[in-house]
């Protein structure tokens, strides 16, 4: 079963043999066709880089800005909590709470928290401290506001009623588990 090669087989084999023996010539012969096909993409990597790099940097700066805003919010909350602790004691005042909050801000908030304002109030039953400011800007022209507030009841002395101790002063005559009559 000897098969005689057809004319198509001969032409294919001769082309393959010709290109195998001279790869540089094959490459040079195909180069103009390759340039036609790929000619429209020339310089596209540079254009993509010019667009993608600033966007990537902007995303990175946005992440850093959010982290800085979050840190400034935690500092403001810490200052408000410490101010509330000072304002709500029995002998405390709103000025004491404001001074304590300012001291915490001076220690912690010099960099990430700017333009701070402290508002302190203390009544007969409750005290509150509100700290506001702005987070430092990493992205130009972006000012993120920071707000923190702490509120709570003030400490006060409540005298014993009818000679009962703390947990015994209930209207039913006392707490049996605390030694009162039930």
ROSE-4610 file (N, C-alpha, C; in Angstrom, 1 decimal, always signed):
// ROSE-4610
residu = [X/X/X/X/X/X/X/X/X/X/X/X/X/X/X/X/X/X/X/X/X/X/X/X/X/X/X/X/X/X/X/X/X/X/X/X/X/X/X/X/X/X/X/X/X/X/X/X/X/X/X/X/X/X/X/X/X/X/X/X/X/X/X/X/X/X/X/X/X/X/X/X/X/X/X/X/X/X/X/X/X/X/X/X/X/X/X/X/X/X/X/X/X/X/X/X/X/X/X/X/X/X/X/X/X/X/X/X/X/X/X/X/X/X/X/X/X/X/X/X/X/X/X/X/X/X/X/X/X/X/X/X/X/X/X/X/X/X/X/X/X/X/X/X/X/X/X/X/X/X/X/X/X/X/X/X/X/X/X/X/X/X/X/X/X/X/X/X/X/X/X/X/X/X/X/X/X/X/X/X/X/X/X/X/X/X/X/X/X/X/X/X/X/X/X/X/X/X/X/X/X/X/X/X/X/X/X/X/X/X/X/X/X/X/X/X/X/X/X/X/X/X/X/X/X/X/X/X/X/X/X/X/X/X/X/X/X/X/X/X/X/X/X/X/X/X/X/X/X/X/X/X/X/X/X/X/X/X/X/X/X/X/X/X/X/X/X/X/X/X/X/X/X/X/X/X/X/X/X/X/X/X/X/X/X/X/X/X/X/X/X/X/X/X/X/X/X/X/X/X/X/X/X/X/X/X/X/X/X/X/X/X/X/X/X/X/X/X/X/X/X/X/X/X/X/X/X/X/X/X/X/X/X/X/X/X/X/X/X/X/X/X/X/X/X/X/X/X/X/X/X/X/X/X/X/X/X/X/X/X/X/X/X/X/X/X/X/X/X/X/X/X/X/X/X/X/X/X/X/X/X/X/X/X/X/X/X/X/X/X/X/X/X/X/X/X/X/X/X/X/X/X/X/X/X/X/X/X/X/X/X/X/X/X/X/X/X/X/X/X/X/X/X/X/X/X/X/X/X/X/X/X/X/X/X/X/X/X/X/X/X/X/X/X/X/X/X/X/X/X/X/X/X/X/X/X/X/X/X/X/X/X/X/X/X/X/X/X/X/X/X/X/X/X/X/X/X/X/X/X/X/X/X/X/X/X/X/X/X/X/X/X/X/X/X/X/X/X/X/X/X/X/X/X/X/X/X/X/X/X/X/X/X/X/X/X/X/X/X/X/X/X/X/X/X/X/X/X/X/X/X/X/X/X/X/X/X/X/X/X/X/X/X/X/X/X]
num = [1/1/1/2/2/2/3/3/3/4/4/4/5/5/5/6/6/6/7/7/7/8/8/8/9/9/9/10/10/10/11/11/11/12/12/12/13/13/13/14/14/14/15/15/15/16/16/16/17/17/17/18/18/18/19/19/19/20/20/20/21/21/21/22/22/22/23/23/23/24/24/24/25/25/25/26/26/26/27/27/27/28/28/28/29/29/29/30/30/30/31/31/31/32/32/32/33/33/33/34/34/34/35/35/35/36/36/36/37/37/37/38/38/38/39/39/39/40/40/40/41/41/41/42/42/42/43/43/43/44/44/44/45/45/45/46/46/46/47/47/47/48/48/48/49/49/49/50/50/50/51/51/51/52/52/52/53/53/53/54/54/54/55/55/55/56/56/56/57/57/57/58/58/58/59/59/59/60/60/60/61/61/61/62/62/62/63/63/63/64/64/64/65/65/65/66/66/66/67/67/67/68/68/68/69/69/69/70/70/70/71/71/71/72/72/72/73/73/73/74/74/74/75/75/75/76/76/76/77/77/77/78/78/78/79/79/79/80/80/80/81/81/81/82/82/82/83/83/83/84/84/84/85/85/85/86/86/86/87/87/87/88/88/88/89/89/89/90/90/90/91/91/91/92/92/92/93/93/93/94/94/94/95/95/95/96/96/96/97/97/97/98/98/98/99/99/99/100/100/100/101/101/101/102/102/102/103/103/103/104/104/104/105/105/105/106/106/106/107/107/107/108/108/108/109/109/109/110/110/110/111/111/111/112/112/112/113/113/113/114/114/114/115/115/115/116/116/116/117/117/117/118/118/118/119/119/119/120/120/120/121/121/121/122/122/122/123/123/123/124/124/124/125/125/125/126/126/126/127/127/127/128/128/128/129/129/129/130/130/130/131/131/131/132/132/132/133/133/133/134/134/134/135/135/135/136/136/136/137/137/137/138/138/138/139/139/139/140/140/140/141/141/141/142/142/142/143/143/143/144/144/144/145/145/145/146/146/146/147/147/147/148/148/148/149/149/149/150/150/150/151/151/151/152/152/152/153/153/153/154/154/154/155/155/155/156/156/156/157/157/157/158/158/158/159/159/159/160/160/160/161/161/161/162/162/162/163/163/163/164/164/164/165/165/165/166/166/166/167/167/167/168/168/168/169/169/169/170/170/170/171/171/171/172/172/172/173/173/173/174/174/174/175/175/175/176/176/176/177/177/177/178/178/178/179/179/179/180/180/180/181/181/181/182/182/182]
x = [+0.8/+0.0/+0.9/+1.6/+2.4/+1.5/+1.6/+0.8/+1.6/+1.2/+1.9/+1.4/+2.3/+1.9/+1.2/+0.2/-0.5/+0.2/-0.3/+0.3/+0.2/-0.9/-1.1/-0.1/+0.1/+1.0/+2.4/+2.8/+4.1/+4.3/+3.3/+3.5/+3.6/+2.8/+2.9/+4.2/+4.7/+6.0/+7.1/+7.0/+8.1/+8.1/+6.9/+6.9/+7.5/+7.1/+7.6/+9.1/+9.6/+11.1/+11.8/+11.2/+11.8/+11.9/+10.8/+10.8/+11.7/+11.8/+12.6/+14.1/+14.4/+15.8/+16.2/+15.2/+15.6/+14.5/+14.7/+13.7/+13.8/+14.9/+15.0/+14.3/+14.3/+13.6/+12.1/+11.6/+10.2/+9.7/+10.5/+10.2/+10.1/+11.1/+11.1/+9.9/+9.5/+8.4/+7.1/+6.9/+5.7/+5.7/+6.8/+6.8/+5.9/+5.8/+4.8/+3.4/+3.0/+1.7/+1.4/+2.4/+2.4/+2.2/+2.9/+2.8/+1.5/+0.9/-0.5/-1.5/-1.4/-2.3/-2.1/-0.9/-0.6/-0.4/-0.4/-0.1/-1.0/-2.2/-3.1/-2.9/-2.1/-1.9/-0.6/+0.1/+1.4/+1.2/+1.9/+1.9/+0.7/-0.1/-1.3/-0.9/+0.2/+0.7/+1.0/+1.7/+2.0/+0.7/-0.3/-1.5/-2.2/-2.3/-2.9/-2.2/-0.9/-0.1/-0.4/-0.5/-0.7/-2.1/-3.1/-4.4/-4.5/-3.9/-4.0/-3.2/-2.0/-1.1/-1.8/-2.2/-2.9/-4.1/-4.9/-6.1/-5.7/-4.6/-4.1/-3.6/-2.9/-2.4/-3.5/-4.5/-5.7/-6.4/-6.6/-7.2/-6.3/-5.0/-4.2/-4.3/-4.3/-4.5/-5.8/-6.9/-8.2/-8.2/-7.5/-7.4/-6.7/-5.6/-4.9/-5.7/-6.5/-7.3/-8.4/-9.0/-10.0/-9.4/-8.2/-7.6/-7.3/-6.9/-6.6/-7.8/-8.9/-10.2/-10.7/-10.6/-11.0/-10.1/-8.8/-8.0/-8.4/-8.7/-9.1/-10.4/-11.3/-12.6/-12.4/-11.5/-11.2/-10.5/-9.7/-9.1/-10.2/-11.1/-12.1/-13.0/-13.3/-14.1/-13.4/-12.1/-11.4/-11.4/-11.2/-11.2/-12.6/-13.7/-15.0/-15.3/-14.8/-15.0/-14.3/-13.0/-12.2/-12.8/-13.3/-14.0/-15.2/-16.0/-17.2/-16.9/-15.8/-15.5/-15.1/-14.5/-14.1/-15.4/-16.3/-17.5/-18.5/-18.6/-19.7/-19.5/-18.3/-18.0/-18.9/-19.0/-19.9/-19.5/-18.2/-17.8/-17.3/-17.6/-17.1/-18.0/-17.4/-18.1/-17.9/-18.6/-18.5/-17.1/-16.6/-15.2/-14.2/-14.4/-13.4/-13.5/-14.7/-14.8/-14.1/-14.3/-13.8/-12.2/-11.7/-10.3/-9.6/-10.3/-9.8/-9.8/-10.9/-10.9/-9.9/-9.6/-8.6/-7.2/-7.0/-5.7/-5.4/-6.5/-6.4/-6.1/-6.8/-6.6/-5.2/-4.6/-3.3/-2.3/-2.5/-1.6/-1.7/-2.9/-3.1/-3.4/-4.1/-4.7/-3.9/-2.7/-2.0/-1.9/-1.6/-1.5/-2.8/-3.5/-4.6/-5.9/-6.0/-7.2/-6.9/-7.6/-7.3/-8.6/-8.5/-9.6/-10.7/-10.2/-11.0/-11.9/-13.0/-13.9/-14.5/-14.6/-15.1/-16.3/-17.5/-18.6/-19.0/-19.1/-19.4/-20.6/-21.5/-22.6/-22.8/-23.2/-23.5/-24.7/-25.7/-26.9/-26.9/-28.1/-28.2/-28.2/-28.7/-28.8/-27.8/-27.4/-26.6/-25.5/-24.5/-23.4/-23.1/-22.6/-22.3/-21.1/-20.3/-19.1/-19.2/-19.1/-19.1/-17.8/-17.1/-15.8/-16.0/-15.7/-15.8/-14.4/-14.2/-13.0/-12.9/-11.7/-11.5/-10.3/-10.4/-9.3/-8.3/-7.0/-6.0/-6.2/-5.9/-6.2/-4.9/-5.0/-4.0/-4.3/-5.6/-6.0/-6.3/-5.7/-5.9/-7.4/-7.8/-9.2/-10.3/-9.9/-10.8/-10.8/-11.8/-11.9/-13.0/-12.6/-13.6/-13.9/-15.2/-15.5/-15.5/-15.1/-15.1/-16.0/-16.8/-17.8/-17.7/-17.7/-17.8/-18.5/-19.3/-20.1/-20.2/-20.0/-20.2/-21.2/-22.1/-23.1/-23.4/-23.7/-24.0/-24.6/-25.1/-25.6/-24.4/-24.7/-23.7/-23.8/-22.7/-22.7/-23.3/-24.1/-24.8/-25.0/-25.0/-25.3/-26.8/-27.3/-28.7/-28.7/-29.3/-29.3/-30.2/-29.9/-30.7/-32.1/-33.1/-34.5/-34.9/-35.4/-35.9/-34.9/-33.6/-32.6/-32.2/-32.7/-32.4/-31.0/-30.3/-29.1/-29.5/-28.5/-28.7/-29.8/-29.7/-30.6/-31.8/-31.9/-33.0/-34.1/-33.9/-34.9/-35.9/-36.7/-37.8/-39.1/-40.2/-41.4/-42.1/-41.6/-42.2/-41.7/-40.8/-40.3/-38.9/-38.3/-36.9/-36.6/-35.4/-34.9/-34.5/-35.2/-34.9/-33.5/-32.9/-31.6/-30.5/-30.9/-29.9/-30.1/-31.0/-31.2/-32.4/-33.2/-34.4/-35.6/-36.7/-37.9/-38.7/-39.2/-39.8/-41.2]
y = [-1.2/+0.0/+1.2/+1.3/+2.5/+3.6/+4.6/+5.7/+6.8/+7.2/+8.3/+9.6/+10.4/+11.7/+12.5/+13.2/+14.1/+15.4/+16.2/+17.5/+18.4/+18.3/+19.2/+18.8/+17.5/+17.0/+17.5/+17.5/+17.9/+19.4/+20.2/+21.6/+21.9/+21.2/+21.5/+21.1/+19.9/+19.4/+20.3/+20.8/+21.6/+23.0/+23.5/+24.7/+24.5/+23.4/+23.2/+23.0/+22.2/+22.0/+23.3/+24.2/+25.4/+26.3/+26.4/+27.3/+26.7/+25.4/+24.8/+25.1/+25.0/+25.3/+26.7/+27.6/+29.1/+29.8/+29.6/+30.3/+31.8/+32.4/+33.8/+34.4/+33.7/+34.1/+34.0/+32.9/+32.8/+34.0/+34.3/+35.4/+36.7/+36.9/+38.2/+38.2/+37.1/+37.1/+37.4/+36.9/+37.1/+38.4/+39.1/+40.3/+41.4/+41.7/+42.7/+42.4/+41.1/+40.7/+40.9/+40.5/+40.7/+42.1/+43.0/+44.4/+45.0/+44.5/+44.9/+44.5/+43.3/+42.8/+43.5/+43.7/+44.3/+45.8/+46.4/+47.8/+48.7/+48.4/+49.2/+49.2/+48.2/+48.1/+48.8/+49.4/+49.9/+51.1/+51.1/+52.1/+52.0/+50.9/+50.8/+50.6/+49.9/+49.7/+51.0/+51.9/+53.2/+54.0/+53.9/+54.6/+54.0/+52.7/+52.1/+52.4/+52.5/+52.8/+54.3/+55.2/+56.6/+56.7/+55.9/+56.0/+55.2/+54.0/+53.1/+53.6/+54.1/+54.5/+55.5/+56.7/+57.6/+57.1/+56.3/+55.7/+54.8/+54.0/+53.1/+53.9/+55.0/+55.8/+56.5/+57.0/+57.6/+56.6/+55.4/+54.4/+54.1/+54.1/+53.9/+55.0/+56.3/+57.4/+57.4/+57.0/+56.9/+55.9/+54.8/+53.8/+54.4/+55.1/+55.8/+56.9/+57.6/+58.7/+58.1/+57.0/+56.4/+55.9/+55.3/+54.8/+56.0/+57.1/+58.3/+58.9/+58.9/+59.4/+58.4/+57.1/+56.2/+56.4/+56.6/+56.8/+58.1/+59.2/+60.5/+60.3/+59.5/+59.2/+58.5/+57.5/+56.8/+57.8/+58.7/+59.6/+60.6/+61.0/+61.9/+61.2/+59.9/+59.1/+58.9/+58.7/+58.5/+59.8/+60.9/+62.2/+62.5/+62.2/+62.4/+61.4/+60.2/+59.3/+59.7/+60.1/+60.6/+61.9/+62.8/+64.0/+63.7/+62.7/+62.3/+61.8/+61.0/+60.4/+61.5/+62.5/+63.6/+64.5/+64.6/+65.5/+64.8/+63.5/+62.9/+62.5/+62.7/+62.4/+63.4/+63.0/+63.8/+65.3/+65.5/+66.9/+67.5/+66.8/+67.3/+68.4/+69.1/+70.1/+69.9/+70.7/+70.7/+71.2/+72.1/+72.6/+71.5/+70.7/+69.6/+68.6/+68.3/+67.4/+67.9/+69.2/+69.8/+69.9/+70.2/+70.2/+68.8/+67.8/+66.5/+66.0/+66.3/+66.0/+66.7/+68.0/+68.8/+68.2/+67.7/+67.1/+65.8/+65.0/+63.8/+64.2/+65.2/+65.6/+66.1/+66.8/+67.3/+66.2/+65.1/+64.0/+63.1/+62.9/+61.9/+62.5/+63.6/+64.1/+65.2/+65.4/+66.5/+66.3/+65.1/+64.9/+64.5/+63.5/+63.1/+63.9/+64.6/+65.4/+66.8/+67.6/+69.1/+69.8/+71.1/+72.0/+71.5/+71.1/+70.5/+71.5/+71.1/+71.9/+70.9/+71.3/+70.5/+71.3/+70.6/+71.1/+70.2/+70.8/+70.0/+70.5/+69.7/+70.1/+69.1/+69.7/+68.8/+69.4/+68.5/+68.9/+68.2/+68.2/+67.5/+66.0/+65.5/+64.1/+63.5/+64.3/+63.8/+64.7/+64.2/+64.9/+64.4/+65.3/+64.9/+65.7/+65.1/+65.7/+65.5/+66.5/+66.3/+66.9/+66.1/+66.5/+66.5/+67.6/+67.7/+68.2/+67.9/+68.3/+67.8/+67.8/+67.3/+66.3/+65.3/+64.4/+65.1/+64.9/+65.4/+64.9/+65.8/+65.4/+64.9/+63.7/+63.1/+63.4/+63.3/+63.7/+65.2/+66.0/+67.5/+67.8/+68.9/+69.4/+68.5/+67.5/+66.6/+66.7/+67.3/+67.5/+66.6/+65.6/+64.7/+65.1/+65.3/+65.7/+64.5/+64.8/+63.8/+64.3/+63.4/+63.7/+62.6/+62.9/+61.9/+62.5/+61.7/+62.2/+61.1/+61.5/+60.5/+61.2/+60.4/+61.0/+59.9/+60.3/+59.4/+60.1/+59.3/+59.9/+60.4/+61.4/+61.9/+61.1/+61.0/+60.3/+61.3/+60.7/+61.5/+60.7/+61.3/+60.7/+60.6/+59.3/+59.1/+58.6/+59.3/+58.9/+57.6/+56.9/+55.7/+56.1/+55.3/+55.6/+54.7/+55.2/+54.5/+53.5/+53.8/+53.0/+51.8/+51.6/+50.4/+50.6/+49.5/+49.5/+49.5/+49.6/+49.7/+48.8/+47.5/+46.6/+46.3/+46.8/+46.5/+47.5/+48.6/+49.7/+49.4/+48.4/+48.2/+48.3/+48.6/+48.8/+47.6/+46.4/+45.2/+44.8/+45.6/+45.3/+44.8/+44.7/+44.3/+43.2/+42.9/+41.8/+40.6/+39.5/+38.4/+37.8/+37.9/+37.4/+38.2/+39.5/+40.4/+40.6/+39.8/+39.8/+40.5/+41.1/+41.8/+40.8/+41.3/+40.5/+40.5/+39.4/+39.4/+39.1]
z = [+0.0/+0.0/+0.0/-1.0/-1.2/-1.7/-1.1/-1.5/-2.1/-3.2/-3.9/-3.4/-3.0/-2.5/-3.5/-3.1/-4.0/-4.2/-5.1/-5.3/-4.1/-3.4/-2.2/-1.1/-0.9/+0.1/-0.2/-1.5/-1.9/-1.7/-1.9/-1.8/-0.3/+0.6/+2.0/+2.5/+2.1/+2.6/+2.1/+1.0/+0.5/+1.2/+1.5/+2.3/+3.7/+4.3/+5.6/+5.6/+4.6/+4.5/+4.2/+3.4/+3.1/+4.3/+5.1/+6.3/+7.4/+7.5/+8.5/+8.2/+7.0/+6.7/+6.8/+6.7/+6.8/+7.7/+9.0/+9.9/+9.8/+9.6/+9.5/+8.3/+7.2/+6.0/+6.3/+6.9/+7.2/+8.1/+9.2/+10.1/+9.3/+8.5/+7.7/+6.7/+6.2/+5.3/+6.0/+7.2/+8.0/+8.8/+8.9/+9.7/+9.2/+7.9/+7.5/+7.9/+7.7/+8.1/+9.6/+10.4/+11.8/+12.2/+11.5/+11.8/+11.5/+10.4/+10.1/+11.1/+11.6/+12.6/+14.0/+14.4/+15.7/+15.7/+14.5/+14.4/+15.2/+15.5/+16.2/+17.7/+18.2/+19.7/+20.1/+19.2/+19.5/+20.5/+21.6/+22.6/+23.6/+23.5/+24.3/+25.8/+26.0/+27.4/+28.1/+27.4/+27.9/+28.3/+27.4/+27.6/+28.8/+28.9/+30.1/+31.4/+31.3/+32.5/+33.0/+32.0/+32.3/+33.0/+32.6/+33.2/+34.5/+34.6/+35.7/+36.9/+36.7/+37.8/+38.7/+38.2/+39.1/+39.8/+39.1/+39.8/+40.9/+40.7/+41.7/+42.9/+42.7/+43.7/+44.5/+43.7/+44.4/+45.3/+44.9/+45.7/+47.0/+46.8/+48.0/+48.9/+48.4/+49.3/+50.0/+49.3/+49.9/+51.0/+50.9/+52.0/+53.2/+52.9/+54.0/+54.7/+53.8/+54.4/+55.3/+54.9/+55.7/+57.0/+57.0/+58.2/+59.1/+58.6/+59.4/+60.0/+59.2/+59.8/+60.9/+60.7/+61.7/+63.0/+62.9/+64.0/+64.7/+64.0/+64.6/+65.3/+64.8/+65.4/+66.8/+66.8/+68.0/+69.1/+68.6/+69.5/+70.1/+69.3/+69.8/+70.8/+70.5/+71.4/+72.7/+72.7/+73.9/+74.8/+74.1/+74.8/+75.4/+74.7/+75.2/+76.4/+76.3/+77.4/+78.7/+78.5/+79.7/+80.2/+79.4/+79.8/+80.6/+80.1/+80.8/+82.2/+82.3/+83.6/+84.6/+84.1/+85.0/+85.4/+84.4/+84.7/+85.5/+85.5/+86.2/+87.6/+88.1/+89.5/+90.4/+91.6/+92.5/+92.6/+92.7/+92.8/+91.5/+90.4/+89.1/+88.5/+87.5/+86.8/+85.3/+84.5/+83.1/+82.7/+83.4/+83.1/+83.4/+84.4/+84.7/+83.5/+83.0/+81.9/+80.6/+80.4/+79.2/+79.3/+80.5/+80.7/+80.5/+81.0/+80.9/+79.4/+78.7/+77.3/+76.5/+76.8/+76.1/+76.4/+77.6/+78.0/+77.2/+77.0/+76.2/+74.7/+74.2/+72.8/+72.6/+73.6/+73.5/+73.5/+74.2/+74.3/+73.0/+72.5/+71.4/+70.1/+70.0/+68.8/+68.0/+68.3/+67.6/+66.1/+65.6/+64.2/+63.5/+63.9/+63.1/+63.3/+64.4/+64.6/+64.7/+63.9/+63.8/+64.0/+64.3/+64.5/+65.5/+66.6/+67.6/+68.4/+68.8/+69.7/+70.7/+71.9/+73.0/+73.6/+73.7/+74.4/+75.5/+76.7/+77.9/+78.6/+79.1/+79.8/+81.0/+82.1/+83.3/+84.0/+84.2/+85.0/+86.3/+86.9/+88.2/+88.0/+86.9/+86.7/+85.6/+84.7/+83.5/+83.1/+82.5/+82.0/+80.6/+79.7/+78.4/+77.9/+77.1/+76.5/+75.0/+74.1/+72.7/+72.1/+71.4/+70.7/+69.2/+68.6/+67.1/+66.6/+65.3/+64.7/+63.2/+62.7/+61.3/+61.3/+60.5/+60.3/+59.4/+59.6/+58.8/+57.4/+56.4/+55.0/+54.3/+53.8/+53.0/+51.5/+51.1/+49.8/+49.8/+49.0/+49.1/+48.9/+49.6/+49.5/+50.1/+50.8/+51.4/+53.0/+53.5/+55.0/+55.5/+56.2/+56.8/+58.2/+58.6/+59.9/+60.9/+62.1/+63.2/+64.3/+64.8/+65.9/+66.9/+68.2/+69.2/+70.4/+71.0/+72.1/+73.2/+74.4/+75.6/+76.5/+77.0/+78.0/+79.0/+80.2/+81.3/+82.5/+83.4/+84.7/+85.6/+86.4/+87.3/+88.6/+89.3/+90.6/+91.6/+92.5/+93.5/+94.8/+95.9/+97.1/+97.4/+97.6/+97.9/+99.3/+100.3/+101.7/+101.9/+102.9/+103.2/+103.6/+103.2/+103.6/+104.7/+105.8/+107.0/+107.5/+107.5/+108.1/+107.3/+106.1/+105.3/+104.6/+104.4/+103.7/+102.2/+101.3/+99.9/+99.3/+99.3/+98.6/+99.4/+100.7/+101.5/+101.4/+100.7/+100.7/+99.5/+99.7/+98.7/+99.5/+98.8/+99.4/+100.0/+99.7/+100.3/+101.6/+102.2/+103.5/+103.5/+102.4/+102.4/+101.5/+101.4/+100.5/+101.4/+101.4/+102.2/+102.1/+100.8/+100.6/+101.2/+101.5/+102.1/+103.6/+104.2/+105.6/+106.1/+105.1/+105.5/+105.6/+106.0/+106.2/+104.9/+104.4/+103.1/+103.3]
